[in-house]
């Protein structure tokens, strides 16, 4: 489990760096990043639900944020497909990129880092 967790933590940090470096607010770039976040979050949710050390309220909050983000990404997708000239598309994409970055950073802070510390300390016990 530790290697899977470490791999997901690395993937999460890679997505954080991508979100931080992204200057493109075009819908397709944000939607692609959002799809990567959703995929990693789905895998992480399965693993984290098995770990009883995580506060269920935190997991519920993150799940609610993921659902809200998914809904807004669908809105961005439908807007960009329906009217590529809308002045609302780029600001929405920029706002969603910021939300993606914040969600990834929070997951890193409250999920990955504590679990990795626990895994390492469990390995060090005699």
N, C-alpha and C positions, 0 to 999 in steps of 0.2 A: 504494500500500500504506500510505503514511503516513497518509492521511486515514481509511482503514478502521481502522487501528490506533488513531488518536486517537478515533474514534467508539466503538470497543469499550472503550477506556480510560474515556471519559466514562460509558458505560453501566455499566461495572464500579463506578465511583465513585458513581453514582446508586444502585446496588444496595447498596453499603456504607452510604450514608446512610440508605436505607430500613431496612436491618437494624438499624442503630444506633438509629433513632428508634422502631422497633417495640416497643410495650409489650404488644401482643396476642400471647398464646401459644396462640391458638386454632389448631387443626390446619389449617383452610382457609387462614388467612393465611400460615402457615409453608409449607404446600404450594405456594401460589401463588408465594411468594418463591423457594422451591426450584426450581420450574419455570422461573422467569426466569433463575436462576443456571445451571441445566442448559443452557438454550438458548444463553446467551451463551458458556458454556464450550465447547459443541460448535463454535460458530463460531470461537472463539479457538483451539481445538485445531487446526483445519484450517490456520489461518494460522501458528501457532507451529511446527507440524511442518515447514513449509517453510523456517523460519529455522534454519540450522545453528549460529548463534551461541549458542543456548540450550542449556544443559546437559541432556542427555537424562535424567539421573537426576532433575532437578527436574521435568521434564515427566511422568516416570513416577510420581513421588510425588503430583503434583497430580491426575493421572488416577486413581490409586488412591484418593485422598481423595474425588474426585468420585463414583467408583463406590460407595464406602462410604456417602457421604451419600445417594446415590440409593436404595440399599438401605434405609437407615434412614427416608427419606422414604416409601418404599413401606410400611414397617412402620407408620409413623404413620397413613398413609392407611387401611390395612386395620384398624388398631385403632379409628380414629375412625368408620369405617363400621360395624364390628361392634358396638361398645359405646361409645356416647357418654358413658356415666356412669363409665368407668374412671378411677380416680384417677391412673393412670400417663400419661394422654394429655397433660395440660398440662405436666408436668415434661419429658416427651420432646420436646414441641414447643419448650419453652424451651431445652433442650439443643441441639436441631437449629438453632434460630435463632442460637445462639452459634457453632456450627460453621460455619454459612453465613457469618456475619460474619468469622470467622477465615480461612476459605478465600478470600473476596473480598479481604481485606486482604493476604493472602500473594500472591495473583495480581497485585494492584496493585504490590506491592513487588518481586517477583522477575521478573515478566513485562512488564507494561505500562510501568512507569517506565524500566527499562533499554532496552527496544526503542524507546520514544519518544525517549530521549536519543540512541540510535544513529541514528535516522532524522533527527533535527534536525542532528546533527553531519555526517552524510552530505550533507545539503542545503547545509551551510555550506562544504564543501570546494570549492576552485576547479575 
